[in-house]
Amino acid sequence: MIPQSVAGTIVLDPGTGMAAVVRADTLDPNDVTPGVIGFAITFLVAAAVVLLLLDMTRRIRRVRYREEIAARLDSEERRESEREGRPAADVDPLAPPPPGSRDAQDPPRI
């Protein structure tokens, strides 16, 4: 246990760069609390984190849905080509459409 006369807080003087031990009972509570500015900054950082998480979730969901739709279209194309008796085309769903196709003229809306 630290004796009461030695217990205190180490304070760094920005002017000299020297550290000093200050007794806890001599500090003004208004000088050592973050105050309204500290609360506002903490609130803004928390709000920014929440907004970033919502945006990230939306973007991940969008990528996952695009992959599911591409896989579904690929499987439908394979089934249709098997039904018609022609070999299934090995098409990359993320490749750009061939020139002159309808998809090349109307780019997808994001």
CYANA upper distance limits for C-alpha pairs under 8 A (distance plus 0.5 A):
  2 ILE  CA      6 VAL  CA      7.16
  2 ILE  CA      7 ALA  CA      6.70
  3 PRO  CA      7 ALA  CA      6.85
  5 SER  CA     23 ARG  CA      8.38
  6 VAL  CA     23 ARG  CA      8.19
  7 ALA  CA     23 ARG  CA      6.92
  7 ALA  CA     24 ALA  CA      7.86
  8 GLY  CA     21 VAL  CA      6.52
  8 GLY  CA     22 VAL  CA      5.76
  8 GLY  CA     23 ARG  CA      4.58
  8 GLY  CA     24 ALA  CA      5.41
  9 THR  CA     21 VAL  CA      5.93
  9 THR  CA     22 VAL  CA      5.64
  9 THR  CA     23 ARG  CA      6.68
  9 THR  CA     24 ALA  CA      6.78
 10 ILE  CA     19 ALA  CA      6.97
 10 ILE  CA     20 ALA  CA      6.05
 10 ILE  CA     21 VAL  CA      4.94
 10 ILE  CA     22 VAL  CA      6.69
 11 VAL  CA     19 ALA  CA      6.02
 11 VAL  CA     20 ALA  CA      5.80
 11 VAL  CA     21 VAL  CA      6.62
 11 VAL  CA     22 VAL  CA      7.25
 12 LEU  CA     17 GLY  CA      6.71
 12 LEU  CA     18 MET  CA      6.29
 12 LEU  CA     19 ALA  CA      4.86
 12 LEU  CA     20 ALA  CA      6.92
 13 ASP  CA     17 GLY  CA      5.72
 13 ASP  CA     18 MET  CA      5.99
 13 ASP  CA     19 ALA  CA      6.68
 13 ASP  CA     20 ALA  CA      8.18
 14 PRO  CA     18 MET  CA      8.13
 22 VAL  CA     26 THR  CA      7.69
 22 VAL  CA     27 LEU  CA      8.12
 23 ARG  CA     27 LEU  CA      7.70
 27 LEU  CA     31 ASP  CA      7.91
 27 LEU  CA     32 VAL  CA      8.05
 28 ASP  CA     32 VAL  CA      7.42
 29 PRO  CA     33 THR  CA      6.87
 30 ASN  CA     35 GLY  CA      8.07
 34 PRO  CA     38 GLY  CA      5.12
 34 PRO  CA     39 PHE  CA      7.43
 35 GLY  CA     39 PHE  CA      6.89
 36 VAL  CA     40 ALA  CA      6.58
 37 ILE  CA     41 ILE  CA      6.68
 38 GLY  CA     42 THR  CA      6.62
 39 PHE  CA     43 PHE  CA      6.54
 40 ALA  CA     44 LEU  CA      6.63
 41 ILE  CA     45 VAL  CA      6.67
 42 THR  CA     46 ALA  CA      6.69
 43 PHE  CA     47 ALA  CA      6.60
 44 LEU  CA     48 ALA  CA      6.58
 45 VAL  CA     49 VAL  CA      6.74
 46 ALA  CA     50 VAL  CA      6.82
 47 ALA  CA     51 LEU  CA      6.73
 48 ALA  CA     52 LEU  CA      6.60
 49 VAL  CA     53 LEU  CA      6.65
 50 VAL  CA     54 LEU  CA      6.78
 51 LEU  CA     55 ASP  CA      6.72
 52 LEU  CA     56 MET  CA      6.54
 53 LEU  CA     57 THR  CA      6.61
 54 LEU  CA     58 ARG  CA      6.77
 55 ASP  CA     59 ARG  CA      6.74
 56 MET  CA     60 ILE  CA      6.64
 57 THR  CA     61 ARG  CA      6.60
 58 ARG  CA     62 ARG  CA      6.69
 59 ARG  CA     63 VAL  CA      6.84
 60 ILE  CA     64 ARG  CA      6.71
 61 ARG  CA     65 TYR  CA      6.67
 62 ARG  CA     66 ARG  CA      6.74
 63 VAL  CA     67 GLU  CA      6.81
 64 ARG  CA     68 GLU  CA      6.77
 65 TYR  CA     69 ILE  CA      6.62
 66 ARG  CA     70 ALA  CA      6.57
 67 GLU  CA     71 ALA  CA      6.61
 68 GLU  CA     72 ARG  CA      6.61
 69 ILE  CA     73 LEU  CA      6.58
 70 ALA  CA     74 ASP  CA      6.57
 70 ALA  CA     93 PRO  CA      6.29
 70 ALA  CA     94 LEU  CA      8.39
 71 ALA  CA     75 SER  CA      6.67
 71 ALA  CA     93 PRO  CA      8.31
 72 ARG  CA     76 GLU  CA      6.71
 73 LEU  CA     77 GLU  CA      6.59
 74 ASP  CA     78 ARG  CA      6.73
 74 ASP  CA     91 VAL  CA      8.38
 74 ASP  CA     93 PRO  CA      7.66
 75 SER  CA     79 ARG  CA      6.67
 76 GLU  CA     80 GLU  CA      6.58
 77 GLU  CA     81 SER  CA      6.61
 77 GLU  CA     88 ALA  CA      8.13
 78 ARG  CA     82 GLU  CA      6.57
 78 ARG  CA     88 ALA  CA      5.76
 78 ARG  CA     89 ALA  CA      7.82
 79 ARG  CA     83 ARG  CA      6.59
 80 GLU  CA     84 GLU  CA      6.79
 81 SER  CA     85 GLY  CA      6.67
 81 SER  CA     86 ARG  CA      5.90
 81 SER  CA     87 PRO  CA      6.83
 81 SER  CA     88 ALA  CA      6.01
 81 SER  CA     89 ALA  CA      8.48
 82 GLU  CA     86 ARG  CA      6.49
 82 GLU  CA     87 PRO  CA      7.05
 82 GLU  CA     88 ALA  CA      7.08
 91 VAL  CA     95 ALA  CA      8.40
 96 PRO  CA    104 ALA  CA      8.25
 97 PRO  CA    101 SER  CA      7.30
 97 PRO  CA    103 ASP  CA      6.71
 97 PRO  CA    104 ALA  CA      6.05
 98 PRO  CA    104 ALA  CA      7.23
 99 PRO  CA    104 ALA  CA      6.52
100 GLY  CA    104 ALA  CA      6.86
100 GLY  CA    105 GLN  CA      7.65
101 SER  CA    105 GLN  CA      7.25
102 ARG  CA    106 ASP  CA      6.94
103 ASP  CA    107 PRO  CA      6.74
103 ASP  CA    108 PRO  CA      8.27
